[in-house]
Amino acid sequence: RDGRIYGRGSCDTKGSLAAMLIALSSLGERQPRATVVVAASIDEEYRKLGARAIADSGVAYEGAVVGEPTELELVVAHMGSVRWQIEVQGVPA
């Protein structure tokens, strides 16, 4: 409204998404050997529907660029969760 964005997450990662899309458009001109996918999720502040849909898609990605603000610090991980089911066999000691 009136040239401004309002709502949850409106100033969170919109700039990084715009930068990634611009970088991707120039990458397309170079025809990379790898497949590049843009997966922009929605609803991260509440039910995480977008992230769930990406995770449930069954697609295995080799890497990711996360546009979450890090104050220009390079990071190799970001907050998230993982669940494992592990079965072990053995005898009591």
N, C-alpha and C positions, 0 to 999 in steps of 0.2 A: 504494500500500500504506500503510495506517495514515494516510490523509488526505494523503499526499504523492505527488508525481509523480517518477518516476525514469526516467533514460534520456537519450540524446542529444537536445539541443535542448529538454528539458522545461521550462526556465525562459527560453527564448529569446524567443519571440513569442506565447506563449499568452495573456498579458494583453492585448496589442494586438488579437488576434483576438476575444477576448471583448468588448472595447470597440467594435470595428467591428460585431459582430453586434448589440449593444445599439443603436448609432447607426442601423444599418440597419432595425431594427424600428421605431424612431420615424420614420424616413424613409418607411417604407411607409405610415404613416398620412397622410402629406402627398401621396401619389401623385405622385412626381416625373415629369417629362416624359421623362427619359432612362431607359434600361434599365440597371439596376445588377446586377452579377454579383459574387458572392463566389467567389473561386478560392483555396482554401487548399491549398497543396501539402504533400507529405510527402517525407521522405527527403532533406532538403536537406543533411544532414551526410555522406551517403555517395554514392549514385548519382544523386541529383537526379531521381528518377523522376517526382515530381509536377510539377516545373517543366517537364520534358521533355514530359509529357502535355499540359500547358496550351499550351506552344509549338506542339506538333504538332496541336493541335485545329483549327487553321486559322481561329480566330476572331480578328478584328482589334479590339483595344480602343483607345478614344480616350485613356485615362488609367488610372492605377493608384495605389492607396494601398498602400504596402509597410509592414508592421508591424514591420520590423526595428528594434531599438533604436538611436537616434541621440543619446541624452542630451539630448532635447528640442530638438535643432537641426533646423531645416527644411532638407531636402536635396532637390535636383531630380534626383539620379541615385543609383544604388546599384551595387555591384559586380555584374558579370555578364559576359556575353560576347556578341559578335555576329560573324557570319561573312558576308562578302560575296564574291561572285564578280564580278569586273570584267573586261570585255573592252575592249581599246583597239585602235584602228587608227592606222596612221601609217607613216612611212618613217624609217629611221635618219638621224640628222643627219650 
